[in-house]
Amino acid sequence: MNRFLWIKNLVLAGVMAVAPCAYATGDASPNVPGKWHGSMQTASGTFALELTIQQDEHGTLSAALESVDQAPGQFIHVSRVEQEKDQLKLELDTLSASYAGHFDAKKDAWIGNWQQGPVLPLTWLRGPLPPQPAIDGIDGIWRATLTRNASELRLILRISTSTRGTRAKLDSPDMGIAGLDVTDLSRDGEHVHFRVPLAGVDFVGKLDDNTTSLSGLWRREGQPQATINFTRSAESAHTSMQRPQTPHAPFEYAVESVRFDNTAANILLASTLTLPRGAGPFPAAVLISGSGPQDRDESLSGHKPFVVLADHLTRNGIAVLRFDDRGVGESGGNFTAAADLDFASDVRAAVDFLGTRREINRNAIGLIGHSQGGIVGPIAAVNNPSIAYLVLLAAPATSMTELLLAQRRLTGVMQGQTEASLRANEPALAKIYAAMGKAPDRAAAQAEIRALLTSKLLQQLGSSETQKSALVDQLSSDWLRDLLHYDPIAILGAINIPILALNGSLDNQVPASTNLAAIRRATSNNPDVTAQQLPGLNHLFQNAHSGAIAEYAEISETFAPTALRLIGDWINARFSR
């Protein structure tokens, strides 16, 4: 589900827009304006950050954040900067993230925690990020294939040089991994060496005369060494993939930026409403994004799936409302403090808003929920006569423990592991999930998980003691504990409106066959349910190679036309004018 990706990579990208935040510093306060640098350890690696704080002539502070490893040269607006003597607070609304720390005069550093779902320690050291050595002649994207247990695993090595020196990251699309730290990168003539610490990998290779091929030994602890060949592609390490389906103005329909109230939560939600040409009234759909703090476009891996979906539906006579999650973009509220019931409340407010528009057929307003949005949608639809239909896109319908274990099993088999070895660890994992579901609060959940994550289990899970703290934070998050309480069978069984449920056959996050079977069982008393598996599509409904998360960005297609047509035709067959 999208939140798994969001937490794993903590993607930091955006456009700098400095806004003031008024406060006055006291004489005893440390001098905060200037550049600060730090690094954040997550389950997938260490990410280097640089924070620039400015102060105007009135003493007003503003700041911008750069993730050097993930989005070099792009800056994220810090919404609020507050300093009270030796305390520093940062809030980033676009990421639903915050930082709180205290100043350590001896270290000349801010010591604190970054919160964006999980809580991660983060220390800001004074000054810009120290540069790494610059290495000539090897920048670019290098691709290779590693064979393990008769499975071919694609590897992508991204090397780029800037004023900060040469940096590298490793992706493994078939393992669902992106952005692993590459360290100790060096070149001595034709010889190149690097390490990938989190994967226990050491590589020593030799460049060809044209520096377009790098062949050498791939050594990983506990596995036989392999000879692999990296080939440099023509694209640069930061080349953006083309997204040919993303529509551009002028549009064939009306586009309105609108805001609506969730009076129950006392927040204002920002949205885009697209209306077909003509007088109406039109059937309408509210789009509900997947997990993690999502904008109205469900922006992910360079794609905007909800823009493409809204464009198709509106061109085919269906009005669409899509909105920024609470606490994200232009919407008010607090994302990190919200649970599924809160998000369902936002959806009901969106439906109520559409009911006030003369262009909309009040008897034909439905919900389209993707991934975790397919959990929120059914919750919002129960006992709500204003909702006429439900479209579930990769919406979980098995028990959440079963889903999490199935995800791990699918990914492991893709990596060349045997299903038997994967199942051997499942009883211990099931205990962890059970502890999460039963714990009265997050602190209790963390204590239970910490005790269960023994060194042996960490090793079996492909993790280590250095990653244990980050893993405990992720597993004990409020949203995941909330997810484990969800009962899809009971919720779906209580819904009697038309339902369309779709899954891609290459969905490695919500496995199609077991999920669709669970939906059919849960809705057996509903006379209008279509549950269909779409061949070759992944969790984002792209035509895919393997279905791995890291593959999303590599695919130029945003949303398979076959899926788009199916959704639009199904709605129009029941609610067209």
Beta strands, then each sheet from edge to edge (+ up, - down):
strand 1: 34-42
strand 2: 45-55
strand 3: 61-67
strand 4: 76-78
strand 5: 80-84
strand 6: 87-92
strand 7: 97-104
strand 8: 109-115
strand 9: 119-126
strand 10: 140-148
strand 11: 151-162
strand 12: 165-172
strand 13: 177-181
strand 14: 183-188
strand 15: 191-196
strand 16: 201-207
strand 17: 213-220
strand 18: 226-232
strand 19: 254-262
strand 20: 267-275
strand 21: 282-288
strand 22: 319-323
strand 23: 360-370
strand 24: 389-393
strand 25: 499-504
strand 26: 529-534
sheet 1: 4+ 3- 2+ 1- 9+ 8- 7+ 6- 5+
sheet 2: 13+ 12- 11+ 10- 18+ 17- 16+ 15- 14+
sheet 3: 19+ 20- 22+ 21+ 23+ 24+ 25+ 26+
end
